[in-house]
Amino acid sequence: MCKESRALVGSIQKFSTEDGPGIRTTVFFKGCPLNCRWCHNPELINAEQELIQLPNSCIGCGYCIQICPQKAITPDEDSRIEIDRRKCDGCMKCVDGCYAQALKRVAAPMTAQEIFRQVLQDKEFYEQTGGGMTLSGGEILSNQNIVRELISLAENSGVGVCLDTSGFGDGVFLLEMALRDIVTDILFDIKTVDPAAHKALTGQSNDVILGNLQMLAEHPVIRDKIQIRMPLMAGVNDGEGEIEAVIVLMRGMGLRRATLLPYHDLGISKMNNLGRQQERFQPPSEERLDVIRTMMESEGITTDILGRV
């Protein structure tokens, strides 16, 4: 008997309206080859299971201190706990013993059937609004087996699929999935066109990303599915030269849809809860966002700003 694929799922978000058209259920997989300095889901970067601490839920009972085999947990001055991440080996015994749920696993291992069972619960809303299932992350290209299985389940059930990707990964697999009729939309992130800046911001060059985008855009049936998503930080990648480079890229590939994603700082507290630090950026001003949208729309690119009606 063939063993079902499992993947680590950080969350399944229902009634999402920002991850593709209509009302959607978004599946967030764990594991991403990029390390974006502003990532709003930093708990999903590492492909391995991780321990996350929720200090506000801690009741100070001290049970985790007693049961930690590595003695990695000690009381802090607020009668709560500190975790020495250098000693922690990820055994998760503290999680299993934490009745207050102040210590948790970042993700849950799930099969495609288990995931899709939750997706199907809201099929009526998808049909009424033109929504469906969005596969996101982390990075979907780092979770190929279960992504393929979920798309097949969606085909059998008539649930439209949106792919949310950084584009960094196996382009042949991405092309194969993008060609499926049930895949209606592809949200493709472009952080910057400049390869050196991209490496400084994400830890990787964007050669693979731009190559994969070009490959997708060469197929007319896929081209119309693509929406470029642009995370924007003030003074980092929102300058006139950076935006003009994206416009040239999109026009050259025949891409006509974009969404601007102003920076937000939700990743900072998540990173703190993982025992690490994340630097803080600033979003572009509302006026700057309007200028960027005008620049893009004047070149025939329909441009939305996330969070605006």
DOMAR-116129 format. One record per residue (C-alpha): z, x, y. Coordinates in steps of 0.2 Angstrom, whole numbers, plus 5000, padded with zeros to 4 digits. Example, Ala and Ser with C-alpha at 12.3 -4.5 7.8 and 13.67 -1.06 7.14 Angstrom:
<site w="5039" u="5062" v="4978"/>
<site w="5036" u="5068" v="4995"/>
This chain:
<site w="5000" u="5000" v="5000"/>
<site w="4995" u="5007" v="5017"/>
<site w="5009" u="5010" v="5029"/>
<site w="5008" u="5002" v="5045"/>
<site w="5007" u="5013" v="5061"/>
<site w="5022" u="5013" v="5072"/>
<site w="5023" u="5019" v="5090"/>
<site w="5037" u="5021" v="5102"/>
<site w="5037" u="5006" v="5115"/>
<site w="5047" u="5008" v="5131"/>
<site w="5046" u="4990" v="5135"/>
<site w="5035" u="4974" v="5134"/>
<site w="5034" u="4966" v="5151"/>
<site w="5030" u="4948" v="5151"/>
<site w="5022" u="4938" v="5166"/>
<site w="5015" u="4954" v="5174"/>
<site w="5003" u="4950" v="5188"/>
<site w="4999" u="4968" v="5194"/>
<site w="4992" u="4976" v="5178"/>
<site w="4975" u="4967" v="5177"/>
<site w="4969" u="4949" v="5181"/>
<site w="4979" u="4933" v="5178"/>
<site w="4996" u="4933" v="5169"/>
<site w="4998" u="4947" v="5157"/>
<site w="5010" u="4955" v="5144"/>
<site w="5010" u="4973" v="5147"/>
<site w="5015" u="4985" v="5133"/>
<site w="5022" u="5002" v="5139"/>
<site w="5020" u="5016" v="5126"/>
<site w="5029" u="5032" v="5126"/>
<site w="5021" u="5049" v="5127"/>
<site w="5009" u="5056" v="5141"/>
<site w="5001" u="5073" v="5143"/>
<site w="5003" u="5072" v="5162"/>
<site w="5019" u="5076" v="5171"/>
<site w="5016" u="5067" v="5188"/>
<site w="5029" u="5073" v="5200"/>
<site w="5031" u="5055" v="5207"/>
<site w="5030" u="5046" v="5190"/>
<site w="5038" u="5029" v="5191"/>
<site w="5041" u="5028" v="5172"/>
<site w="5047" u="5046" v="5169"/>
<site w="5056" u="5040" v="5153"/>
<site w="5039" u="5038" v="5145"/>
<site w="5032" u="5055" v="5148"/>
<site w="5040" u="5064" v="5133"/>
<site w="5032" u="5058" v="5116"/>
<site w="5049" u="5059" v="5107"/>
<site w="5064" u="5047" v="5107"/>
<site w="5076" u="5051" v="5121"/>
<site w="5094" u="5046" v="5126"/>
<site w="5095" u="5037" v="5143"/>
<site w="5112" u="5034" v="5152"/>
<site w="5116" u="5019" v="5162"/>
<site w="5131" u="5024" v="5172"/>
<site w="5134" u="5007" v="5180"/>
<site w="5136" u="4999" v="5163"/>
<site w="5149" u="5011" v="5157"/>
<site w="5167" u="5004" v="5154"/>
<site w="5175" u="5021" v="5152"/>
<site w="5181" u="5017" v="5134"/>
<site w="5178" u="5035" v="5129"/>
<site w="5172" u="5031" v="5111"/>
<site w="5156" u="5040" v="5113"/>
<site w="5166" u="5056" v="5117"/>
<site w="5175" u="5054" v="5101"/>
<site w="5160" u="5052" v="5090"/>
<site w="5148" u="5064" v="5097"/>
<site w="5145" u="5078" v="5083"/>
<site w="5139" u="5091" v="5096"/>
<site w="5154" u="5088" v="5108"/>
<site w="5140" u="5085" v="5121"/>
<site w="5149" u="5071" v="5130"/>
<site w="5164" u="5074" v="5141"/>
<site w="5174" u="5062" v="5154"/>
<site w="5169" u="5064" v="5172"/>
<site w="5180" u="5062" v="5187"/>
<site w="5176" u="5043" v="5189"/>
<site w="5183" u="5040" v="5171"/>
<site w="5165" u="5038" v="5164"/>
<site w="5155" u="5052" v="5155"/>
<site w="5144" u="5067" v="5158"/>
<site w="5131" u="5072" v="5145"/>
<site w="5127" u="5090" v="5142"/>
<site w="5109" u="5089" v="5138"/>
<site w="5108" u="5107" v="5131"/>
<site w="5121" u="5102" v="5118"/>
<site w="5114" u="5085" v="5114"/>
<site w="5102" u="5085" v="5098"/>
<site w="5097" u="5067" v="5100"/>
<site w="5106" u="5060" v="5085"/>
<site w="5109" u="5044" v="5094"/>
<site w="5126" u="5041" v="5086"/>
<site w="5133" u="5038" v="5104"/>
<site w="5120" u="5024" v="5106"/>
<site w="5125" u="5016" v="5090"/>
<site w="5143" u="5016" v="5095"/>
<site w="5142" u="5011" v="5113"/>
<site w="5147" u="4993" v="5114"/>
<site w="5144" u="4992" v="5133"/>
<site w="5126" u="4998" v="5130"/>
<site w="5128" u="5011" v="5143"/>
<site w="5119" u="5023" v="5132"/>
<site w="5102" u="5018" v="5125"/>
<site w="5087" u="5024" v="5116"/>
<site w="5072" u="5025" v="5129"/>
<site w="5060" u="5016" v="5117"/>
<site w="5059" u="5006" v="5101"/>
<site w="5048" u="5010" v="5086"/>
<site w="5036" u="4995" v="5083"/>
<site w="5021" u="4991" v="5073"/>
<site w="5006" u="4982" v="5080"/>
<site w="5011" u="4966" v="5072"/>
<site w="5028" u="4966" v="5080"/>
<site w="5021" u="4970" v="5097"/>
<site w="5007" u="4957" v="5096"/>
<site w="5019" u="4943" v="5090"/>
<site w="5027" u="4945" v="5107"/>
<site w="5011" u="4945" v="5116"/>
<site w="5005" u="4929" v="5107"/>
<site w="5020" u="4919" v="5114"/>
<site w="5012" u="4918" v="5131"/>
<site w="4994" u="4914" v="5125"/>
<site w="4993" u="4898" v="5134"/>
<site w="4997" u="4906" v="5151"/>
<site w="4983" u="4919" v="5148"/>
<site w="4970" u="4905" v="5144"/>
<site w="4976" u="4896" v="5160"/>
<site w="4975" u="4911" v="5172"/>
<site w="4962" u="4923" v="5164"/>
<site w="4975" u="4935" v="5159"/>
<site w="4979" u="4943" v="5143"/>
<site w="4987" u="4959" v="5136"/>
<site w="4988" u="4976" v="5145"/>
<site w="4990" u="4992" v="5136"/>
<site w="4999" u="5005" v="5146"/>
<site w="5011" u="5019" v="5146"/>
<site w="5014" u="5033" v="5145"/>
<site w="4996" u="5035" v="5140"/>
<site w="4987" u="5024" v="5128"/>
<site w="4976" u="5039" v="5123"/>
<site w="4991" u="5047" v="5116"/>
<site w="4994" u="5032" v="5105"/>
<site w="4977" u="5029" v="5097"/>
<site w="4981" u="5021" v="5080"/>
<site w="4992" u="5007" v="5087"/>
<site w="4980" u="5004" v="5102"/>
<site w="4966" u="5002" v="5090"/>
<site w="4976" u="4990" v="5079"/>
<site w="4981" u="4980" v="5094"/>
<site w="4964" u="4978" v="5101"/>
<site w="4958" u="4972" v="5083"/>
<site w="4972" u="4959" v="5083"/>
<site w="4967" u="4953" v="5101"/>
<site w="4949" u="4951" v="5095"/>
<site w="4955" u="4940" v="5081"/>
<site w="4966" u="4929" v="5092"/>
<site w="4954" u="4929" v="5107"/>
<site w="4967" u="4938" v="5119"/>
<site w="4958" u="4948" v="5133"/>
<site w="4963" u="4966" v="5134"/>
<site w="4965" u="4977" v="5149"/>
<site w="4967" u="4996" v="5146"/>
<site w="4978" u="5006" v="5159"/>
<site w="4974" u="5025" v="5157"/>
<site w="4975" u="5041" v="5166"/>
<site w="4959" u="5046" v="5157"/>
<site w="4967" u="5062" v="5150"/>
<site w="4964" u="5062" v="5132"/>
<site w="4951" u="5058" v="5118"/>
<site w="4936" u="5052" v="5128"/>
<site w="4926" u="5047" v="5112"/>
<site w="4941" u="5035" v="5107"/>
<site w="4942" u="5028" v="5125"/>
<site w="4923" u="5025" v="5125"/>
<site w="4924" u="5016" v="5108"/>
<site w="4938" u="5005" v="5114"/>
<site w="4930" u="5001" v="5131"/>
<site w="4914" u="4995" v="5122"/>
<site w="4924" u="4982" v="5113"/>
<site w="4919" u="4965" v="5121"/>
<site w="4938" u="4959" v="5120"/>
<site w="4942" u="4973" v="5133"/>
<site w="4938" u="4965" v="5150"/>
<site w="4946" u="4978" v="5162"/>
<site w="4950" u="4996" v="5163"/>
<site w="4962" u="5002" v="5175"/>
<site w="4958" u="5021" v="5178"/>
<site w="4970" u="5032" v="5188"/>
<site w="4963" u="5044" v="5200"/>
<site w="4976" u="5055" v="5209"/>
<site w="4965" u="5067" v="5217"/>
<site w="4947" u="5074" v="5215"/>
<site w="4952" u="5092" v="5218"/>
<site w="4956" u="5100" v="5202"/>
<site w="4969" u="5113" v="5209"/>
<site w="4978" u="5099" v="5218"/>
<site w="4978" u="5089" v="5202"/>
<site w="4986" u="5103" v="5192"/>
<site w="4999" u="5105" v="5205"/>
<site w="5003" u="5087" v="5205"/>
<site w="5002" u="5083" v="5187"/>
<site w="5003" u="5099" v="5177"/>
<site w="4985" u="5097" v="5171"/>
<site w="4967" u="5100" v="5179"/>
<site w="4957" u="5084" v="5180"/>
<site w="4941" u="5091" v="5172"/>
<site w="4944" u="5080" v="5156"/>
<site w="4948" u="5065" v="5167"/>
<site w="4933" u="5065" v="5177"/>
<site w="4922" u="5069" v="5162"/>
<site w="4929" u="5054" v="5153"/>
<site w="4926" u="5043" v="5169"/>
<site w="4908" u="5049" v="5170"/>
<site w="4905" u="5045" v="5152"/>
<site w="4912" u="5027" v="5154"/>
<site w="4903" u="5024" v="5170"/>
<site w="4886" u="5029" v="5162"/>
<site w="4887" u="5013" v="5152"/>
<site w="4883" u="4998" v="5163"/>
<site w="4893" u="4986" v="5152"/>
<site w="4909" u="4997" v="5154"/>
<site w="4905" u="5001" v="5172"/>
<site w="4909" u="4984" v="5178"/>
<site w="4925" u="4984" v="5169"/>
<site w="4932" u="4999" v="5178"/>
<site w="4945" u="4998" v="5193"/>
<site w="4950" u="5014" v="5200"/>
<site w="4969" u="5015" v="5204"/>
<site w="4975" u="5027" v="5217"/>
<site w="4993" u="5032" v="5218"/>
<site w="4996" u="5037" v="5236"/>
<site w="5009" u="5049" v="5244"/>
<site w="5010" u="5052" v="5263"/>
<site w="5004" u="5069" v="5267"/>
<site w="5000" u="5073" v="5249"/>
<site w="4984" u="5064" v="5244"/>
<site w="4981" u="5051" v="5257"/>
<site w="4971" u="5063" v="5270"/>
<site w="4954" u="5059" v="5276"/>
<site w="4946" u="5072" v="5265"/>
<site w="4954" u="5067" v="5249"/>
<site w="4949" u="5048" v="5252"/>
<site w="4931" u="5053" v="5256"/>
<site w="4930" u="5063" v="5240"/>
<site w="4936" u="5048" v="5230"/>
<site w="4923" u="5037" v="5239"/>
<site w="4909" u="5050" v="5235"/>
<site w="4915" u="5051" v="5217"/>
<site w="4915" u="5032" v="5215"/>
<site w="4898" u="5029" v="5224"/>
<site w="4890" u="5042" v="5213"/>
<site w="4896" u="5033" v="5197"/>
<site w="4892" u="5016" v="5203"/>
<site w="4910" u="5010" v="5204"/>
<site w="4914" u="4996" v="5216"/>
<site w="4933" u="4992" v="5213"/>
<site w="4949" u="5001" v="5218"/>
<site w="4967" u="4997" v="5220"/>
<site w="4978" u="5008" v="5231"/>
<site w="4996" u="5011" v="5224"/>
<site w="5008" u="5016" v="5238"/>
<site w="5022" u="5027" v="5232"/>
<site w="5039" u="5020" v="5227"/>
<site w="5054" u="5029" v="5222"/>
<site w="5059" u="5019" v="5206"/>
<site w="5057" u="5034" v="5195"/>
<site w="5071" u="5044" v="5204"/>
<site w="5085" u="5034" v="5196"/>
<site w="5077" u="5034" v="5179"/>
<site w="5075" u="5053" v="5180"/>
<site w="5093" u="5054" v="5185"/>
<site w="5098" u="5043" v="5170"/>
<site w="5088" u="5056" v="5159"/>
<site w="5099" u="5070" v="5166"/>
<site w="5085" u="5077" v="5176"/>
<site w="5079" u="5077" v="5194"/>
<site w="5064" u="5070" v="5203"/>
<site w="5058" u="5075" v="5220"/>
<site w="5056" u="5061" v="5233"/>
<site w="5039" u="5057" v="5242"/>
<site w="5035" u="5045" v="5255"/>
<site w="5022" u="5031" v="5255"/>
<site w="5008" u="5030" v="5267"/>
<site w="5012" u="5019" v="5282"/>
<site w="5005" u="5001" v="5282"/>
<site w="4993" u="5007" v="5296"/>
<site w="4987" u="5022" v="5285"/>
<site w="4984" u="5010" v="5270"/>
<site w="4973" u="4999" v="5281"/>
<site w="4963" u="5014" v="5287"/>
<site w="4960" u="5019" v="5269"/>
<site w="4955" u="5002" v="5264"/>
<site w="4943" u="5001" v="5278"/>
<site w="4935" u="5017" v="5274"/>
<site w="4932" u="5012" v="5256"/>
<site w="4926" u="4994" v="5260"/>
<site w="4914" u="5001" v="5273"/>
<site w="4906" u="5010" v="5258"/>
<site w="4905" u="4994" v="5247"/>
<site w="4920" u="4997" v="5237"/>
<site w="4931" u="4981" v="5235"/>
<site w="4949" u="4988" v="5239"/>
<site w="4966" u="4980" v="5236"/>
<site w="4983" u="4986" v="5240"/>
<site w="4996" u="4984" v="5227"/>
<site w="5010" u="4972" v="5232"/>
<site w="5000" u="4964" v="5246"/>
<site w="4994" u="4946" v="5245"/>
